[in-house]
Amino acid sequence: MRHFTRRPAAWMLALALLASPSLAFAQNWPSRPITMIVPFGAGGAPDIIARFVAQEMGDRLGQRVIVENRTGASGNLGAQAVARAAPDGYTILLGTPNPIVINKLIGGITQGFDPEKALTPIVILGKSASVIVTAKDAQATSLKQLLDNAKRDPGKLTVGVPGMGTSSHVAMELLMHLSNTKFSVVPYRGTPSPTDILSGQITVAITPTTGYISLVNEGALRALTVTSLKRSTQLPDVPTVQELGYPGFEATTWYVLMAPTGTPEPLIKTMNEVVHTYLASEKGKQMLQQFDVQAERGTPEEAKNFIAAEAVKWAPIVKAANIKM
């Protein structure tokens, strides 16, 4: 009788595995190392965040997660490699707004794939604000004064941005759109030079907060505002754009894990849960704090909805700004 009751259960499991190849595959995954592609160079925030997450994923999954930097075309080359990879859970992407949303809106860029169709979100790791700074002795001591000055002399004031089409650049374009102002945009390769701000070569600069935290805290630069919905934990005295009269204003660099579309759902769910556990741990919180990233987490479906909303938000702003590479 004991054998009779066990056999149907074994048969049912076998039939379930045959009926669902993805479920059968998930039973043995991962059986070899996973590659996490970062579409930017080593040493930057996306790369270092990826390495923290990869280490934790590897420890929890029992297989190494290898970080591979594949740079070029504003993040497109690395993202494209993941989009074209086998959907088997062994190749994933640490994505940011540029290759996932913004690049396909910019003139002069050919992606060669459609991120919305070719990539599936696993989890949003978090969001990082940009900060607008001036010299400590600049005429404008608040965002309101800065925008009032810009309205009086459209295009006269200059704003340094860390490259055309970056998250910080489009954040400034959104602010100009909402405030009906015009600044002359000066693109830099990376963080706009503090020397240029202090010397008056540029009026203001905008970049992810980590680029100027120490200079603001030392008093060398004045921070006027941050672009996240919540205040930066590293710059807690600096108000958000939302607090200064623009309800709902949010323009952040976000970090998302993605996989090739078609990756079995059980694998997506497992990776989501593993990353959730890490981000909720003390180690995860310290990592996010280090890069001034506000934790997001959430389900794969929530990540998908967030990215879709970002695409809708930025399309008219990038088009109106006529951003081209």
Residue pairs with C-beta under 8 A, 6 or more apart in sequence:
16 23
17 23
17 24
17 27
18 24
22 264
22 265
22 266
22 267
23 264
23 266
25 88
25 264
25 267
26 264
26 266
26 267
26 270
29 88
29 89
29 267
29 270
30 61
30 62
30 63
30 89
30 90
31 63
32 63
32 90
33 63
33 64
33 65
33 66
33 90
34 57
34 58
34 61
34 63
34 64
34 65
34 66
34 89
34 90
34 91
34 92
35 65
35 66
35 68
35 90
35 91
35 92
36 50
36 53
36 54
36 57
36 65
36 66
36 67
36 68
36 92
36 93
36 94
36 257
37 68
37 69
37 70
37 78
37 79
37 81
37 82
37 91
37 92
37 93
37 94
38 46
38 47
38 50
38 67
38 68
38 69
38 70
38 78
38 94
39 46
39 70
39 71
39 72
39 75
39 76
39 77
39 78
39 79
39 93
39 94
39 95
39 96
39 99
40 46
40 47
40 69
40 71
40 75
40 78
40 96
41 47
41 69
41 71
42 69
45 128
45 208
45 210
45 253
45 291
46 94
46 96
46 255
47 67
47 69
48 291
49 94
49 125
49 255
49 287
49 291
49 293
50 67
50 94
51 67
52 287
53 65
53 94
53 125
53 257
53 275
53 278
54 65
54 66
54 67
55 65
56 274
56 275
56 278
56 283
56 284
57 65
57 271
57 274
57 275
57 278
58 64
58 65
60 274
60 277
60 278
61 270
61 274
67 94
69 78
70 77
70 78
70 81
71 77
71 78
72 78
73 103
73 109
73 111
74 98
74 99
74 103
74 109
74 163
74 165
74 325
75 95
75 96
75 98
75 99
75 103
76 99
76 103
76 109
76 111
76 112
78 93
78 99
79 93
79 95
79 99
79 100
79 111
79 113
79 115
79 119
80 111
80 112
80 113
81 91
82 91
82 92
82 93
82 119
82 258
82 259
82 260
83 113
83 115
83 118
83 119
83 260
83 261
84 113
84 118
84 260
85 91
85 260
86 260
87 259
87 260
87 261
87 262
87 263
87 264
88 263
89 259
89 263
89 264
89 267
89 271
91 259
91 260
92 122
92 257
92 258
92 259
92 271
93 119
93 257
93 258
93 259
94 255
94 256
94 257
95 115
95 119
95 255
95 256
95 257
95 258
96 167
96 253
96 254
96 255
96 256
97 167
97 170
97 253
97 254
97 310
97 314
98 165
98 166
98 167
99 111
99 115
100 115
100 119
100 256
100 258
100 307
101 115
101 307
101 310
101 311
101 314
102 165
102 167
102 170
102 314
102 318
103 109
103 111
103 165
104 111
104 114
104 115
105 314
105 315
105 318
105 319
105 323
106 164
106 165
106 318
106 323
106 324
106 325
107 322
107 323
107 324
107 325
108 324
108 325
109 165
109 325
116 307
116 308
116 311
117 261
118 260
118 261
119 258
119 259
119 260
119 261
120 258
120 259
120 260
120 261
120 262
120 263
120 268
120 300
120 304
121 256
121 257
121 258
121 300
121 303
121 304
121 307
122 256
122 257
122 258
122 259
122 268
122 271
122 272
122 275
122 300
122 303
123 256
123 257
123 271
123 272
123 275
123 276
123 297
123 298
123 299
123 300
123 303
124 254
124 255
124 256
124 296
124 297
124 298
124 302
124 303
124 306
125 254
125 255
125 256
125 257
125 275
125 279
125 288
125 293
125 295
125 296
125 297
126 254
126 255
126 279
126 288
126 293
126 294
126 295
126 296
127 228
127 252
127 253
127 254
127 255
127 293
127 294
127 296
128 208
128 209
128 210
128 228
128 252
128 253
128 254
128 255
128 291
128 292
128 293
128 294
129 208
129 209
129 226
129 227
129 228
129 232
129 240
129 252
129 292
129 294
130 167
130 168
130 171
130 206
130 207
130 208
130 209
130 226
130 227
130 251
130 252
130 253
131 206
131 207
131 208
131 209
131 211
131 212
131 216
131 223
131 225
131 226
131 227
131 232
131 235
131 238
132 143
132 146
132 172
132 204
132 205
132 206
132 223
132 224
132 225
132 226
132 227
133 197
133 204
133 205
133 206
133 212
133 215
133 216
133 221
133 222
133 223
133 224
134 140
134 146
134 197
134 203
134 204
134 221
134 222
134 224
135 197
135 198
135 200
135 221
135 222
136 219
136 220
136 221
136 222
138 203
138 204
138 222
139 145
139 149
140 146
140 149
140 204
140 224
141 222
142 224
142 244
143 224
143 225
143 239
143 241
143 244
144 244
144 245
146 157
146 203
146 204
146 224
147 179
147 181
149 157
150 156
150 157
150 176
150 179
150 181
150 182
150 183
151 179
151 180
151 181
154 181
154 182
155 182
155 183
155 184
156 184
157 183
157 184
157 203
157 204
158 183
158 184
158 185
158 186
158 201
158 202
158 203
158 204
159 172
159 183
159 184
159 185
159 186
159 202
159 203
159 204
159 205
159 206
160 186
160 187
160 188
160 192
160 193
160 196
160 197
160 202
160 204
160 205
160 206
160 207
161 168
161 169
161 172
161 185
161 186
161 187
161 188
161 192
161 205
161 206
161 207
162 168
162 169
162 187
162 188
162 189
162 190
162 191
162 192
162 207
162 208
162 211
163 169
163 187
163 188
163 189
163 190
164 185
164 187
164 323
164 324
164 325
165 318
165 323
165 325
167 208
167 251
167 252
167 253
168 206
168 207
168 208
168 253
169 185
169 187
169 206
169 323
170 251
170 314
170 317
170 318
170 321
170 323
171 206
171 227
171 251
171 252
172 183
172 185
172 206
173 317
173 318
173 320
173 321
173 323
174 249
174 251
174 317
175 181
175 227
175 241
175 246
175 249
175 251
176 182
176 183
177 317
177 320
178 246
178 249
179 246
183 203
183 204
186 192
186 202
191 205
191 207
191 211
191 212
192 202
192 205
192 206
192 207
193 201
194 212
194 215
194 220
194 221
195 201
196 202
196 205
197 204
197 205
197 221
198 220
198 221
204 224
205 212
206 227
208 253
208 292
209 226
209 232
209 234
209 235
209 292
210 234
210 291
210 292
212 221
212 223
213 234
213 235
213 292
215 221
216 222
216 223
216 235
216 238
217 235
223 235
223 238
224 238
225 238
225 239
225 240
225 241
225 244
226 232
226 235
226 238
226 239
226 240
226 241
227 240
227 241
227 249
227 250
227 251
227 252
228 240
228 250
228 252
228 294
229 240
229 242
229 248
229 249
229 250
230 240
230 294
231 238
231 239
231 240
232 238
232 292
233 289
233 292
233 294
234 289
234 292
235 292
240 249
241 249
241 251
242 248
242 249
242 250
254 296
254 306
254 310
255 293
256 303
256 307
257 271
257 275
259 267
259 268
259 271
268 300
269 300
272 299
272 300
275 297
276 297
278 284
279 285
279 288
279 295
279 297
280 297
284 295
285 295
288 294
288 295
298 306
